[in-house]
Amino acid sequence: MIDEDAFGILFSYCDVEEDEYGSDDRAEFIDRFENFERQVLAILGDLARPMDHHIVCLGHAVYAELQDDGETPDLLGRLRAASARLLREGFVNVAILTHGSRWVLEGEGVALEVSAHPPRVARVSRPSEPLRRALEAEAFARHDEAGEGWGPGVYVDTEALEALGKRPKNAPTVLRARGGEFYRVPALRVEVT
């Protein structure tokens, strides 16, 4: 196994519980969360990315991880545009870009595994800083009735900005999640019809 750098991208469907409990129509809710997943998978499909990547659907969120090969497209701009696209489709979301090291099999990349015998175990990753940071930031972004949490928006790990060779134009507030520091990125203007 080797330790290599990677980017993580997480899209979280903020209102999944509200949509579930706000409707008595089971089919309507199923169609809604499946539509969220389809939208995110289409977004990720449009993203020019290295061949060594994987995507994990988590029910309330979709996570993609790709090797940092130094030839990364404008991930931050694309993340902002993707979040705006989801919002136009009616999905309040949290979009997160992270960076860090991950452990992969040398020459094989990420191995997705599901054991065949009980208990069934799905392994989607070996130790991965991008995955851990994305999940922790997503937890901090979640809000409740009291309004706690960072709220919906686009968040970028300070290490991801550094890896992309970008710097904030001003001195934004640093949001801390266990093991990572994040900036909230200004949203693109979205007109919801």
C-alpha positions, 0 to 999 in steps of 0.5 A: 500500500502507498500513501497518496494525495487526493481530493474529496468532494461531498454533496449533502442533501440538507433537507432529506429528513424534512422532505421525508417527514413533510410528505405522506406520499412515500413514492414522492419522497423516494423519487425526490432522494433518487433524483438528488442522487441522479443529479449529483452523479450527472454533475460528477460525470460532467466533471473532468477527473483523473481515471483513478476515482471512486464515488460512494452514495451514502443515502443523504450524500454522495462522495467522490474521491480523486487522485491529486495528479497535479492536473486537476481542473478548477474543482472549486469553480465547478463545485460552486457551479454544481451546488448552484445547479442543485439549488436550482433543482430545489435541493438545499445542499452542502458542497464540500471540497477537501484534500489530504492523503489516502492509503491505496493499493499500489498500482490498483488505486482504491479497492471497493469491496463487499464481503459475501458472507455474514456479516456483510461488510462494504469497504469503500476506503482505506484510511482517507483524510479527504473522506474523514474531513468531508464527513466531519465538515458535513456534520458541522454544517448540519443545522437543527431547529435552533439554527445550530451549525454552519448551514447550507453552502459551499465549504473548502478545506484550507489544504484543498485551496493550497493544493489548488494553488489558490488563496482567499481574496480577503481574510475569511473566517476560518471554520474549524472541524475536527482535523480540518479548517474550512472557508465558506465560499461565496455562493453563485447567484441562483435564481430559483423558479 
